[in-house]
Amino acid sequence: MNIGHLNEKNPVSERVLARKAGLSRTTLRLLKEGKLNPTLQTLQRLAEAEGLEIELVRYPKNSSIQSEFSTAVVSLEATKEAFNSWKIHFMNLVDEVRRSYDPRLLELPPVRQLDEKRSALLAAIVLQLCDELHWPFPKWAIEMPRLPHPWFLAETESLKASAILESPILFKSKNIFVLENFLKRL
Amino acid sequence: MESSEIKKYLESLNSKLAQKEIKGEIGIVGGAAMCLAFKARAATKDVDAIFEPAQAIRQEAKAVAQEFSLPQDWLNDAVKGFLSPKIKKKVLWQWSHLTIWVPPADYLLAMKAISARWDTSDRDDVLFLINQLQLKSSKEVFKIIEDFYPKSRIPPKTQFFIEEIFDQD
């Protein structure tokens, strides 16, 4: 394992990093050069010394999962574009979940930069997908706050009544109202 | 996939068909058509299409997927059961062994009006197409839809949606 790039973005001196992580400079150098394999505990200490967190994500070898369509990544992509870009990015997530049948796509919460409305929507979508596929609900999605004001996605006055009737309970729980074919892809 | 990338993959598909001396055609619909033909979107996740000969194109599409590290179903015909037999073809690209066509704007409008997914991208696409076709009333929109689908297939929500667009103007 090569951790040489670990402190590229926030460089501190090797001496300081080694001290903070409780390692000798020699050990740190060998780790960075890929000549030693760190234990998980060592990785944790190095990450903390850099002000980082470590998240372990398990993928089988040769996994066909497209992680660029995970909740964290699609939420990040949505923050870079106009508000309505969620219609593309979140539906990409829906398609990939149904194609790969892999719950790991839904494990991580949306990025913190994503606004309240789209975060709640993403949570509702994830809950609905989990319900559809009989998967356990991710904690982040359950805990995502309900919107303070109702959001009717169709933005059409004459369709509000239909959305109130048709919206699945998991969307209503976030104060979001959709039509029954919202997650229908064909 | 952006427009330029889709074109690159389809050109590769043409080359592979040429190697096997097979000629075919691909009719692109959905988001990819909005992206390629109308520049209504910057990108699309995959290409919904109908194609002939289906088996040969499916096989060579898998080879393209491998060449460019794309998902196996980057080109898929899941939509084939939903298309009207009255669909017209507007040729986008004509290569040695592959013709790429898209339906005209009026057919795309009709397709999206029938699928009635008013919470998502179809809503924006329909608004775009109404503008593109310079339609001035709900009557004109319904006439187009009924050119391709029987009136009984138009969902009530589509009627509400279309009428509200023009009531707001």
Interface residues (C-beta under 8 A of the other chain):
Chain A: S64 Q66 N84 K87 I88 M91 N92 D95 R99 L153 A154 E155 T156 E157 S158 L159 S162 V178 L179 N181 F182 K184 L186
Chain B: G31 R41 A43 T44 K45 D46 P71 D73 A78 V79 F82 S115 A116 R117 W118 D119 T120 S121 R123 D124 K157 F160 F161 E163 E164
